[in-house]
Amino acid sequence: MKAVLVLNAGSSSLKFALYAINGDVAEAPAVSGQVEGIGATPAVTLKTAEGARIHEPVPTAGSQGEQHRDALNHVFALLARHNPALDIVAAGHRIVHGGERYSTPVVLNPELVEELEDFVPLAPLHQPHNLRAIHAVTALMPRIPQVGCFDTAFHRTQPAIAQAFALPRRFTKGGIKRYGFHGLSYDYVARQLPEIIGERAKGAVVIAHLGNGASMCALRDGKSVASTMGFTAVEGLMMGTRTGSLDPGVLLYLMEEKGMDARALSRLLYKESGLLGVSGISQDMRTLLASDAPEAKEAVDLFCYRIARELGSLAAAAGGLDALVFTGGIGEHAAPVRAQVAALSAWLGVAIDVAANAAHARRIDTPASRVAVAVVPTNEERMIARYTAQTLGL
């Protein structure tokens, strides 16, 4: 049977899934897993649809780039061993940044991949590794077509005013604008909402994708009208190690008074701040929620405050608030975070059921809540598989 391989490559990890195609993309992957520790001691965890689980080291002795290649090679060997009846006919990739040009998935070729290199400075934690996975597949499986699916594409429906910065027009024409990210997640979740919240899915909806990377998106009629992330994936909400929105004057001060250069500022913005920086303990929400340290509580409180504050902004952009949807690792699993955000947003008509929230139910709003509140697991991998199959006519 034909199958699509889905790859989501990060700096030190590689998520993968194999979806069978039989008229449509299967609901669940035949195999899924993740390689962690790339750049150090990589190991792969693989799970099959039947419940089998494998965890083993990935043999490698090369640089980080070579380790990505070795990791893919090892994954391909595992897939062949455990799914001999599945014929991989295409690969679909999550690519974080597609700029202004790419608003739909595209078949990848060397010229296009070279063009996507231009966006590396705008998504330094993701774009280089997304592209590295494409090169690795080309080397290991040169005959299969590859499709790029862009995290920025979903947000191209935003009105021009929502994408603009108050900069001189020459910079705007040069492409400095708000792009938005996590689009594959928002796309998937938005498609699930009619079944979960009914007619409200066509109204003013805000989805909160909360994880190590976090953002929020306002939708009308299922389409993005505003988002918290902008030119890069560091704007908006406080994240695991990223600052979120920050007064640009802080950066000028750090440059002029503390002598920090671009490299030091990049490290500060992307890797040393957020939950990790504020708590001084961890970037992992589970660790912070389990901690009695006041610094941990302060980090969680700031995280929730920023979500509630952005919710008011996005409700204004959407023209109201009919539904609030939580997704992502924190959004799906951290009931205390959802409860705190709901309490801070009571003025908007948000009220949640304590028991339903603790049970991670799909609907967690009370009958008296003016706003539908839902918890919807995201599935970026299946979205990529569907887009890949549609783009190639599989």
C-alpha positions in Angstrom: 0.0 0.0 0.0 1.2 3.5 -0.7 2.3 5.7 2.1 3.4 9.3 2.8 6.3 10.0 5.1 5.9 13.1 7.2 9.0 14.8 8.7 9.2 17.7 11.2 12.8 18.4 11.8 14.1 20.6 14.7 17.5 21.5 15.9 18.0 18.4 18.1 15.0 16.3 17.2 13.2 14.7 14.2 9.5 13.8 14.4 8.3 11.4 11.8 5.1 9.6 10.9 4.1 7.2 8.1 0.5 7.5 6.8 -1.1 4.9 4.5 -3.0 6.2 1.5 -6.1 4.3 0.3 -8.3 6.8 -1.4 -7.7 9.2 1.5 -5.0 9.6 4.2 -5.5 7.2 7.1 -6.8 8.8 10.3 -3.9 7.4 12.4 -0.3 6.8 11.3 0.9 3.2 10.7 4.1 4.3 12.5 5.1 7.5 14.3 8.1 8.5 16.5 10.8 10.8 17.2 14.6 11.0 17.2 15.9 13.0 20.1 19.4 14.1 21.1 20.7 15.1 17.7 24.0 16.9 18.2 24.7 14.8 21.3 23.6 11.2 21.7 20.7 10.6 19.4 18.1 7.9 20.1 14.9 7.0 18.3 11.5 6.0 19.8 9.1 4.4 17.4 5.4 3.4 17.9 3.3 1.3 15.7 -0.5 1.5 15.3 -0.7 -2.0 16.9 0.9 -0.7 20.1 4.5 -1.9 19.7 7.2 0.4 21.0 10.9 0.5 20.2 13.5 2.7 21.7 17.1 2.4 20.6 20.3 4.5 20.0 21.0 5.9 16.6 24.6 5.0 15.5 26.4 8.1 14.3 29.8 9.7 14.6 29.4 12.8 12.5 28.6 16.5 12.8 25.1 17.7 13.7 24.2 17.9 10.0 25.5 14.3 9.4 23.6 13.2 12.5 20.4 14.4 10.9 21.2 12.3 7.8 22.2 9.3 10.0 19.0 9.7 12.0 16.9 9.7 8.8 18.8 6.7 7.5 18.1 4.8 10.7 14.4 5.8 10.6 14.1 4.5 7.0 15.6 1.2 8.0 13.2 0.9 11.0 10.2 1.8 8.8 11.2 -0.8 6.2 11.7 -3.4 8.9 8.3 -2.8 10.6 6.2 -1.9 7.6 7.4 -3.9 4.6 3.9 -3.7 3.0 4.0 0.1 2.9 5.5 1.7 -0.2 6.8 5.2 0.6 5.8 7.3 -2.5 6.2 10.8 -1.2 7.6 12.9 1.7 5.9 15.9 3.3 7.9 18.4 5.4 6.9 21.1 7.9 8.7 24.3 6.8 8.2 27.1 9.3 8.7 30.1 7.0 7.4 30.5 3.5 7.5 34.3 3.3 4.9 36.2 1.2 5.2 34.0 -1.8 4.1 30.6 -0.5 0.5 30.4 0.7 -0.1 26.8 -0.3 1.9 23.6 -0.2 4.4 23.2 -3.0 6.4 20.4 -4.7 10.0 21.0 -3.7 12.9 21.3 -6.1 16.5 22.5 -5.7 15.9 26.1 -6.8 12.9 26.5 -4.4 14.8 25.0 -1.5 17.7 27.4 -2.2 15.1 30.3 -2.1 13.8 29.1 1.3 17.3 29.4 2.7 16.7 33.2 2.6 14.2 32.8 5.5 16.7 31.2 7.9 17.4 34.5 9.7 13.6 34.8 10.3 13.2 31.3 11.9 16.7 30.4 13.1 15.5 27.6 15.5 13.6 25.8 12.8 14.2 26.7 9.1 17.8 25.4 8.8 16.7 22.0 10.2 13.6 21.8 8.1 15.7 22.3 5.0 18.4 19.8 6.2 15.7 17.1 6.3 14.8 17.8 2.7 18.4 17.4 1.7 18.7 14.2 3.6 15.6 12.7 1.9 17.0 13.8 -1.5 20.2 11.9 -0.7 18.6 8.8 0.7 15.4 8.5 -1.5 16.2 10.7 -4.6 13.3 9.4 -6.7 10.4 10.3 -4.4 8.7 13.7 -4.7 8.8 16.0 -1.7 6.2 18.6 -0.6 6.8 21.6 1.6 4.0 22.7 3.9 4.4 26.1 5.4 3.5 27.3 8.9 3.0 30.8 7.6 0.6 29.9 4.9 -2.6 29.7 7.0 -2.2 33.4 8.0 -2.1 34.8 4.4 -5.9 35.4 4.7 -5.2 38.2 7.3 -6.2 41.7 6.2 -3.3 43.9 5.1 -3.7 46.0 8.2 -3.2 43.0 10.5 0.1 42.2 8.8 1.6 45.7 8.8 4.2 47.3 11.1 4.3 51.1 11.5 7.6 51.3 9.6 8.6 53.4 6.6 7.0 51.9 3.5 10.3 50.9 1.9 10.8 48.3 4.7 7.2 47.0 4.3 7.8 46.6 0.5 11.0 44.7 1.4 9.0 42.1 3.1 9.1 43.2 6.8 5.6 42.4 7.9 3.7 40.1 10.2 3.7 36.5 8.9 2.4 34.4 11.8 3.3 30.8 12.6 1.9 27.5 13.8 -0.4 27.6 10.8 -0.5 23.9 10.3 -1.7 23.4 13.8 -4.4 26.1 13.5 -5.5 24.7 10.1 -6.0 21.2 11.6 -7.8 22.4 14.7 -10.1 24.8 12.8 -11.2 21.9 10.7 -12.3 19.9 13.8 -14.3 22.8 15.4 -17.7 22.5 13.5 -18.1 19.0 15.1 -17.1 20.2 18.5 -18.6 23.7 18.9 -21.2 23.7 16.0 -22.1 27.0 14.4 -19.8 28.9 16.7 -16.9 27.7 14.6 -18.0 30.2 11.9 -17.9 33.1 14.4 -15.1 34.8 16.3 -12.8 32.0 17.5 -9.4 32.3 19.3 -7.1 29.3 19.3 -4.3 29.1 21.8 -1.5 26.9 20.6 0.5 26.5 23.9 3.7 24.6 24.0 7.4 25.2 24.2 6.6 27.5 21.3 3.4 29.3 21.9 1.1 31.6 19.9 -2.6 32.5 19.5 -4.7 33.1 16.4 -8.0 34.8 15.9 -10.3 33.3 13.2 -13.5 34.4 11.4 -15.3 31.8 9.3 -12.4 29.4 10.0 -9.8 31.8 8.5 -7.0 33.6 10.2 -7.6 37.3 10.8 -4.8 38.0 13.4 -2.1 36.3 15.3 0.3 37.0 18.1 3.5 35.9 16.2 4.7 38.3 13.6 7.9 38.7 11.5 9.6 36.0 13.5 8.5 33.2 15.8 9.7 35.2 18.9 6.9 37.8 19.1 3.7 37.5 21.1 3.3 35.1 24.0 6.0 34.2 26.5 7.3 30.7 25.6 9.5 28.0 26.9 12.8 29.9 26.3 11.6 32.8 24.1 10.7 36.2 25.5 7.6 36.9 23.4 6.9 40.6 22.8 9.5 42.9 24.1 10.0 46.6 24.0 12.6 47.2 21.3 14.1 49.8 23.5 15.2 47.0 25.8 17.3 45.6 23.0 18.8 49.1 22.2 19.6 49.5 25.9 21.3 46.1 26.1 23.4 46.9 23.0 24.4 50.4 24.0 24.8 49.9 27.8 25.7 46.3 28.2 27.7 45.8 25.0 25.6 42.8 23.7 26.0 42.0 20.0 23.5 40.4 17.7 24.6 36.9 18.6 24.2 37.5 22.3 20.8 39.1 21.8 19.6 36.2 19.7 20.6 33.8 22.4 18.8 35.9 25.0 15.6 36.2 23.0 15.4 32.6 21.8 17.1 30.4 24.3 17.6 32.0 27.7 14.2 33.7 28.4 10.6 32.7 28.7 9.6 30.2 31.4 13.2 29.2 31.8 14.5 32.7 32.3 11.8 33.9 34.6 11.8 30.8 36.8 15.5 30.0 36.7 14.3 26.4 37.0 13.0 24.9 33.8 11.3 25.6 30.5 9.0 22.6 31.1 5.5 23.6 32.3 5.1 20.3 34.1 8.2 20.9 36.2 7.0 24.4 37.1 3.5 23.4 38.0 5.0 20.7 40.3 7.4 23.1 42.0 6.8 25.0 45.3 9.4 27.7 44.4 7.9 31.2 44.2 9.9 31.8 41.0 8.1 28.8 39.3 4.7 30.3 40.3 5.8 33.7 39.0 6.7 32.2 35.6 3.4 30.4 35.3 1.5 33.5 36.4 3.2 35.6 33.8 2.6 32.9 31.1 -1.1 32.9 31.9 -1.3 36.7 32.2 0.2 37.2 28.7 -2.3 34.7 27.2 -5.3 36.5 28.8 -4.0 39.9 27.7 -3.5 38.7 24.1 -7.0 37.1 24.2 -8.5 40.5 24.7 -6.5 41.9 21.8 -7.5 39.0 19.5 -11.2 39.3 20.5 -11.0 42.9 19.3 -9.5 41.8 16.0 -12.1 39.0 15.5 -15.0 41.3 16.4 -16.0 39.4 19.5 -15.4 36.0 21.1 -17.6 33.0 20.4 -15.1 30.3 21.3 -11.7 29.8 23.0 -9.8 26.7 22.0 -6.7 25.3 23.7 -4.3 23.1 21.9 -0.6 22.2 21.9 1.3 20.3 24.7 0.5 22.8 27.4 -2.9 23.7 26.1 -4.0 20.1 25.9 -2.5 18.8 29.2 -2.1 21.6 31.7 -5.5 22.0 33.4 -4.2 24.6 35.9 -3.0 26.9 33.0 -6.5 26.6 31.3 -8.2 27.4 34.7 -6.0 30.4 35.3 -6.5 31.8 31.8 -10.3 31.3 32.1 -10.4 33.1 35.5 -8.5 36.1 34.0 -10.9 36.1 31.1 -14.1 35.9 33.0 -14.9 39.5 31.9 -15.2 38.2 28.3 -17.8 35.7 29.4 -15.4 32.7 29.8 -16.4 30.2 32.5 -15.2 26.6 32.7 -16.4 23.5 34.5 -13.8 22.4 37.1 -14.4 18.7 36.7 -14.5 18.8 32.9 -11.2 20.8 32.8 -9.5 18.4 35.2 -10.6 15.5 33.0 -9.3 17.3 29.8 -12.8 17.0 28.2 -13.3 18.2 24.7 -15.8 20.9 26.0 -14.9 22.4 29.3 -17.3 25.5 29.4 -20.2 25.7 31.9 -23.8 26.0 30.6 -23.7 29.6 31.8 -20.5 30.5 29.9 -21.1 33.0 27.1 -18.1 31.5 25.3 -17.6 27.9 24.2 -14.3 26.6 25.6 -12.8 23.5 24.0 -9.6 21.4 24.3 -8.6 20.0 20.9 -5.5 17.9 20.3 -3.6 19.2 17.3 -2.2 16.9 14.6 0.2 18.8 12.3 1.6 15.5 10.9 -1.8 14.4 9.5 -2.3 17.9 8.1 1.0 17.6 6.3 0.2 14.1 5.0 -3.1 15.3 3.6 -1.6 18.3 2.0 1.2 16.2 0.5 -1.3 13.7 -1.0 -3.5 16.4 -2.4 -0.6 18.4 -3.9 0.7 15.3 -5.7 -2.7 13.8 -6.6 -2.1 10.6 -4.7 
